Amino acid sequence: MSNSYNNSLPANTQLTQKSVNRCFDGEQHYYSHQSAATKTPMTFSIYLPDEALAGKVCPAILYLSGLTCNADNVTHKAHFQQRCSELGMIFIAPDTSPRSSEDIEVPNDERYFVGQGASYYVDATCAPWAENFNMQSYIVNELYDLLRSEFPISSIGVTGHSMGGHGALLLGFKFPSKFVSVSALSPVSAASESAWGEAAYTEYFGDDKAQWTQADAAQTIKSVGRQYSSILVDQGGADNFLAEGQLQTSKLQQACEEVSQPLTLRYQAGHDHSYYFIQTVINDHIDHHWRMAQLC
């Protein structure tokens, strides 16, 4: 990547720049690229503080969004840009799944918790999903390497909301060499034991419950043990999905206790599952990832 950022990319880049907007002391960018992992075009947003625009290497946060979302939700609603500009942090938000386009038809399901917008950040093994739904490979290999090659990134932490919180915990603990820090907001902590996850995993993995377990955040933490000096999780106390049993936050707490993984778990009284809740706590998560990056 060039050391002077001027709203354009090097000629040999794999990325197509879609938009640029000035925001606080930095710029909000959108890009698309052709993915080998999903065999579809993929999009992501990236906030670049002025330090990064000038070529200085900066720590980054990778934010994984929840069911039905794409890169727009957190970029437009979470209000993370000001804190990132103050600290000099890069903030990246990929899409939640491959999607159909004019040139390609991607499998889908009428249920909002299965199919497009509901990848769970796993690599599906069953037809018809296995052809395109390879989001684990996309995130931890393809996108990760692309980001490190194209932008001045010193380290990457991973966070996410709901299904994306599940993805952050799952990928953070499966691939600790990739991520220096982990946090989550209202995560689906035990996907293999929630109604959402059971429906999705039946499609993506069939009846192979061993694969379900390997794609479960709490079970993965139990399996791999302590990986981080601290992880931060916020959960809305008035979250209807918590009350319905979709999130299983207590199982995350139990898994961390079993393997002595330090966990700061905060129940935020009165808060629901919405982006109003995310706005309330996002700066604490940015600060968490900033502190962890300084220890690298």
C-alpha positions, 0 to 999 in steps of 0.5 A: 500500500502506498504511504500517502492515502489520496482516496485512490488505491494502487493500480494492482489492488484487488479492491474496488472503491465504492465511496469515501466520506470525510468523518471526524478526523478520518474517512469512511470508505466502502470497498468491494472485491471478488471473493475466491472463498465465497465465489461471489462479490463481497463488500466491506466498510473501513474507517481510516483515521488520519494517521492511517490515511497518512500511511502510519500503521494503526491497530484495527477492529474487525466487527462482525454483524448480526442476523439480516445485517450487512456492512451498513448497519454498524457503519451507519448506526453505531457511531464508532467513528469519533472514538476511532478517530481520537485513538487512531484505530481502523474499524472494519465491517464486512458483510454477513454472508455471500449474496445473490447478484445479477451474475450469480444465484446464492442459496437462501431460505425464507427464515431470517436466521438461515441463509443470506445474512445468516452465515454464522461465520462458518464454512458449510459442508452440505449442499447447496450451502457449501458452494458459497457459504465459506465465511470462516475461510473468507474472514480469517484467510482471504479478507484478513490477508487482503486487509493486511496487504492493502491497509496500514494495519499493525494488529487486528482485534475482533468483535461483533453483535449477536450472530456476529458476537458468536462469530467474534468469539468463535473465530477469535478462539479458533484462530488466536494467532490472527487476533490480538483481542476479542469482545462481543455484544449480546453474542449467540454464545452457544449456537448449537443449542439455540433455535436459531443455530440449530436451524442454521446448522441443520442446513449447513452441517446436516446431522453431524453434531461434531461439526455443530460443536466445532461451530459453537463459541462456548464449546470452542472455548472449552476445547481450546482453553484460555487464549486472551488476557481478558475478553469483554462481553456486554449483554442487554438486561432487557434483551428479548432474545436473551429471555427467549434462550437464543443467546445462552450467555450463562454458557459462555460464562461457564465455559470461561470459568472452566478454562480460567479464561478471564471474562468481563461480562456486563449486564446492562440494565434496561438495554435491549438488542438494538443499535441503541444498546450498541451505541451505549457500549461501543466506545468501551469495546473500542477502548478494550481493543486499543489497550490490548493492541498496545500490549503487542 
